[in-house]
Amino acid sequence: MADGAADGAADGAAGLRDVAVPTPDGGTPGLRGVLGVPAGTGPWPGVVVVHEAFGVDDVMRRQVARVASAGYLALMPDLFTAGGPRRCLVTAFRALAAGHGRAVTDVQAARSLLLEREDCTGRVGVLGFCMGGAFALVMASRGFDASSVNYGALPRDLDAAVAGACPVVASYGERDAFLRRAPARLEAALERAGVPCDVRSYPTAGHSFLNDAEVGPRPLRPVMRRVLGVGPDPVAAADAWRRIEAFFAEHLRDEPAGPDPLGPGPLGPDPLSSDPLSPGEPSPR
């Protein structure tokens, strides 16, 4: 196989494969990942997709498939390989806050694996959701060529974090009570640093609005919806995916975006369209 990693089980419906991600010292031994390879013949740019705080579930796997369907080698490292969210979540957030640690090393290892593939162009972006969105921002100055930050919390020293960052496209929801100030702060910091950026906040959306289904413990979902507005917002999601694809096309492909390949993905019709038969897209945490 071109990536040098052992293949695991294939997900025929989504066109995904479970793979092993080699890690250096300081990374997770036996790190697992979900790989999506575009149809056709490469080479393609790569995208490391970083999952939410609930881990690699079916919703996250569909996000990997969506990115791959747009013509990117998409790899999601499972940052909870060592024991699931309960055992690994705190460790991951500590690494995020410090800017180094096992989870940061794991994300870098995923980038290295994509770069080693014969079917990768040598350009790799990073895209994250929720916790993964925060990682996407922290990793923006670590060798990636473009970053998509989706409702990610901001680091304490924001100016230091974005110094030398790659171009950033960021999306937030105004109904996300904990992150309402984040878009304006992030945009200002990126502009101070001279980083090309596209930052937008959607009035109708809350946290995790890019997903196509609710996630998290079922008993907590009503509270999450009420406090954070957690849940899908197909209209906001369709516009956010359009912006992400245009941004990645510019910075990873050196070409203008086509007719929104991230739009329909594997997920069905476009809720933005006035024509119910035309294609489109979706959002947790």
Secondary structure as a PSIPRED ss2 file (coil, helix, strand):
# PSIPRED VFORMAT (PSIPRED V4.0)

   1 M C   1.000  0.000  0.000
   2 A C   1.000  0.000  0.000
   3 D C   1.000  0.000  0.000
   4 G C   1.000  0.000  0.000
   5 A C   1.000  0.000  0.000
   6 A C   1.000  0.000  0.000
   7 D E   0.000  0.000  1.000
   8 G E   0.000  0.000  1.000
   9 A E   0.000  0.000  1.000
  10 A E   0.000  0.000  1.000
  11 D E   0.000  0.000  1.000
  12 G C   1.000  0.000  0.000
  13 A C   1.000  0.000  0.000
  14 A C   1.000  0.000  0.000
  15 G C   1.000  0.000  0.000
  16 L E   0.000  0.000  1.000
  17 R E   0.000  0.000  1.000
  18 D E   0.000  0.000  1.000
  19 V E   0.000  0.000  1.000
  20 A E   0.000  0.000  1.000
  21 V C   1.000  0.000  0.000
  22 P C   1.000  0.000  0.000
  23 T C   1.000  0.000  0.000
  24 P C   1.000  0.000  0.000
  25 D C   1.000  0.000  0.000
  26 G C   1.000  0.000  0.000
  27 G C   1.000  0.000  0.000
  28 T C   1.000  0.000  0.000
  29 P C   1.000  0.000  0.000
  30 G C   1.000  0.000  0.000
  31 L C   1.000  0.000  0.000
  32 R E   0.000  0.000  1.000
  33 G E   0.000  0.000  1.000
  34 V E   0.000  0.000  1.000
  35 L E   0.000  0.000  1.000
  36 G E   0.000  0.000  1.000
  37 V C   1.000  0.000  0.000
  38 P C   1.000  0.000  0.000
  39 A C   1.000  0.000  0.000
  40 G C   1.000  0.000  0.000
  41 T C   1.000  0.000  0.000
  42 G C   1.000  0.000  0.000
  43 P C   1.000  0.000  0.000
  44 W E   0.000  0.000  1.000
  45 P E   0.000  0.000  1.000
  46 G E   0.000  0.000  1.000
  47 V E   0.000  0.000  1.000
  48 V E   0.000  0.000  1.000
  49 V E   0.000  0.000  1.000
  50 V E   0.000  0.000  1.000
  51 H C   1.000  0.000  0.000
  52 E C   1.000  0.000  0.000
  53 A C   1.000  0.000  0.000
  54 F C   1.000  0.000  0.000
  55 G C   1.000  0.000  0.000
  56 V C   1.000  0.000  0.000
  57 D C   1.000  0.000  0.000
  58 D H   0.000  1.000  0.000
  59 V H   0.000  1.000  0.000
  60 M H   0.000  1.000  0.000
  61 R H   0.000  1.000  0.000
  62 R H   0.000  1.000  0.000
  63 Q H   0.000  1.000  0.000
  64 V H   0.000  1.000  0.000
  65 A H   0.000  1.000  0.000
  66 R H   0.000  1.000  0.000
  67 V H   0.000  1.000  0.000
  68 A H   0.000  1.000  0.000
  69 S H   0.000  1.000  0.000
  70 A C   1.000  0.000  0.000
  71 G C   1.000  0.000  0.000
  72 Y C   1.000  0.000  0.000
  73 L E   0.000  0.000  1.000
  74 A E   0.000  0.000  1.000
  75 L E   0.000  0.000  1.000
  76 M E   0.000  0.000  1.000
  77 P E   0.000  0.000  1.000
  78 D C   1.000  0.000  0.000
  79 L C   1.000  0.000  0.000
  80 F C   1.000  0.000  0.000
  81 T C   1.000  0.000  0.000
  82 A C   1.000  0.000  0.000
  83 G C   1.000  0.000  0.000
  84 G H   0.000  1.000  0.000
  85 P H   0.000  1.000  0.000
  86 R H   0.000  1.000  0.000
  87 R H   0.000  1.000  0.000
  88 C H   0.000  1.000  0.000
  89 L H   0.000  1.000  0.000
  90 V H   0.000  1.000  0.000
  91 T H   0.000  1.000  0.000
  92 A H   0.000  1.000  0.000
  93 F H   0.000  1.000  0.000
  94 R H   0.000  1.000  0.000
  95 A H   0.000  1.000  0.000
  96 L H   0.000  1.000  0.000
  97 A H   0.000  1.000  0.000
  98 A H   0.000  1.000  0.000
  99 G C   1.000  0.000  0.000
 100 H C   1.000  0.000  0.000
 101 G C   1.000  0.000  0.000
 102 R H   0.000  1.000  0.000
 103 A H   0.000  1.000  0.000
 104 V H   0.000  1.000  0.000
 105 T H   0.000  1.000  0.000
 106 D H   0.000  1.000  0.000
 107 V H   0.000  1.000  0.000
 108 Q H   0.000  1.000  0.000
 109 A H   0.000  1.000  0.000
 110 A H   0.000  1.000  0.000
 111 R H   0.000  1.000  0.000
 112 S H   0.000  1.000  0.000
 113 L H   0.000  1.000  0.000
 114 L H   0.000  1.000  0.000
 115 L H   0.000  1.000  0.000
 116 E H   0.000  1.000  0.000
 117 R C   1.000  0.000  0.000
 118 E C   1.000  0.000  0.000
 119 D C   1.000  0.000  0.000
 120 C E   0.000  0.000  1.000
 121 T E   0.000  0.000  1.000
 122 G E   0.000  0.000  1.000
 123 R E   0.000  0.000  1.000
 124 V E   0.000  0.000  1.000
 125 G E   0.000  0.000  1.000
 126 V E   0.000  0.000  1.000
 127 L E   0.000  0.000  1.000
 128 G E   0.000  0.000  1.000
 129 F E   0.000  0.000  1.000
 130 C C   1.000  0.000  0.000
 131 M H   0.000  1.000  0.000
 132 G H   0.000  1.000  0.000
 133 G H   0.000  1.000  0.000
 134 A H   0.000  1.000  0.000
 135 F H   0.000  1.000  0.000
 136 A H   0.000  1.000  0.000
 137 L H   0.000  1.000  0.000
 138 V H   0.000  1.000  0.000
 139 M H   0.000  1.000  0.000
 140 A H   0.000  1.000  0.000
 141 S H   0.000  1.000  0.000
 142 R C   1.000  0.000  0.000
 143 G C   1.000  0.000  0.000
 144 F C   1.000  0.000  0.000
 145 D C   1.000  0.000  0.000
 146 A E   0.000  0.000  1.000
 147 S E   0.000  0.000  1.000
 148 S E   0.000  0.000  1.000
 149 V E   0.000  0.000  1.000
 150 N E   0.000  0.000  1.000
 151 Y C   1.000  0.000  0.000
 152 G C   1.000  0.000  0.000
 153 A C   1.000  0.000  0.000
 154 L C   1.000  0.000  0.000
 155 P C   1.000  0.000  0.000
 156 R C   1.000  0.000  0.000
 157 D C   1.000  0.000  0.000
 158 L H   0.000  1.000  0.000
 159 D H   0.000  1.000  0.000
 160 A H   0.000  1.000  0.000
 161 A H   0.000  1.000  0.000
 162 V H   0.000  1.000  0.000
 163 A C   1.000  0.000  0.000
 164 G C   1.000  0.000  0.000
 165 A C   1.000  0.000  0.000
 166 C C   1.000  0.000  0.000
 167 P C   1.000  0.000  0.000
 168 V E   0.000  0.000  1.000
 169 V E   0.000  0.000  1.000
 170 A E   0.000  0.000  1.000
 171 S E   0.000  0.000  1.000
 172 Y E   0.000  0.000  1.000
 173 G E   0.000  0.000  1.000
 174 E C   1.000  0.000  0.000
 175 R C   1.000  0.000  0.000
 176 D C   1.000  0.000  0.000
 177 A H   0.000  1.000  0.000
 178 F H   0.000  1.000  0.000
 179 L H   0.000  1.000  0.000
 180 R C   1.000  0.000  0.000
 181 R C   1.000  0.000  0.000
 182 A H   0.000  1.000  0.000
 183 P H   0.000  1.000  0.000
 184 A H   0.000  1.000  0.000
 185 R H   0.000  1.000  0.000
 186 L H   0.000  1.000  0.000
 187 E H   0.000  1.000  0.000
 188 A H   0.000  1.000  0.000
 189 A H   0.000  1.000  0.000
 190 L H   0.000  1.000  0.000
 191 E H   0.000  1.000  0.000
 192 R H   0.000  1.000  0.000
 193 A C   1.000  0.000  0.000
 194 G C   1.000  0.000  0.000
 195 V C   1.000  0.000  0.000
 196 P C   1.000  0.000  0.000
 197 C E   0.000  0.000  1.000
 198 D E   0.000  0.000  1.000
 199 V E   0.000  0.000  1.000
 200 R E   0.000  0.000  1.000
 201 S E   0.000  0.000  1.000
 202 Y E   0.000  0.000  1.000
 203 P C   1.000  0.000  0.000
 204 T C   1.000  0.000  0.000
 205 A C   1.000  0.000  0.000
 206 G C   1.000  0.000  0.000
 207 H C   1.000  0.000  0.000
 208 S C   1.000  0.000  0.000
 209 F C   1.000  0.000  0.000
 210 L C   1.000  0.000  0.000
 211 N C   1.000  0.000  0.000
 212 D C   1.000  0.000  0.000
 213 A C   1.000  0.000  0.000
 214 E C   1.000  0.000  0.000
 215 V C   1.000  0.000  0.000
 216 G C   1.000  0.000  0.000
 217 P C   1.000  0.000  0.000
 218 R H   0.000  1.000  0.000
 219 P H   0.000  1.000  0.000
 220 L H   0.000  1.000  0.000
 221 R H   0.000  1.000  0.000
 222 P H   0.000  1.000  0.000
 223 V H   0.000  1.000  0.000
 224 M H   0.000  1.000  0.000
 225 R H   0.000  1.000  0.000
 226 R H   0.000  1.000  0.000
 227 V H   0.000  1.000  0.000
 228 L H   0.000  1.000  0.000
 229 G C   1.000  0.000  0.000
 230 V C   1.000  0.000  0.000
 231 G C   1.000  0.000  0.000
 232 P C   1.000  0.000  0.000
 233 D C   1.000  0.000  0.000
 234 P H   0.000  1.000  0.000
 235 V H   0.000  1.000  0.000
 236 A H   0.000  1.000  0.000
 237 A H   0.000  1.000  0.000
 238 A H   0.000  1.000  0.000
 239 D H   0.000  1.000  0.000
 240 A H   0.000  1.000  0.000
 241 W H   0.000  1.000  0.000
 242 R H   0.000  1.000  0.000
 243 R H   0.000  1.000  0.000
 244 I H   0.000  1.000  0.000
 245 E H   0.000  1.000  0.000
 246 A H   0.000  1.000  0.000
 247 F H   0.000  1.000  0.000
 248 F H   0.000  1.000  0.000
 249 A H   0.000  1.000  0.000
 250 E H   0.000  1.000  0.000
 251 H H   0.000  1.000  0.000
 252 L H   0.000  1.000  0.000
 253 R H   0.000  1.000  0.000
 254 D C   1.000  0.000  0.000
 255 E C   1.000  0.000  0.000
 256 P C   1.000  0.000  0.000
 257 A C   1.000  0.000  0.000
 258 G C   1.000  0.000  0.000
 259 P C   1.000  0.000  0.000
 260 D C   1.000  0.000  0.000
 261 P C   1.000  0.000  0.000
 262 L C   1.000  0.000  0.000
 263 G C   1.000  0.000  0.000
 264 P C   1.000  0.000  0.000
 265 G C   1.000  0.000  0.000
 266 P C   1.000  0.000  0.000
 267 L C   1.000  0.000  0.000
 268 G C   1.000  0.000  0.000
 269 P E   0.000  0.000  1.000
 270 D C   1.000  0.000  0.000
 271 P C   1.000  0.000  0.000
 272 L C   1.000  0.000  0.000
 273 S C   1.000  0.000  0.000
 274 S C   1.000  0.000  0.000
 275 D C   1.000  0.000  0.000
 276 P C   1.000  0.000  0.000
 277 L C   1.000  0.000  0.000
 278 S C   1.000  0.000  0.000
 279 P E   0.000  0.000  1.000
 280 G C   1.000  0.000  0.000
 281 E C   1.000  0.000  0.000
 282 P C   1.000  0.000  0.000
 283 S C   1.000  0.000  0.000
 284 P C   1.000  0.000  0.000
 285 R C   1.000  0.000  0.000
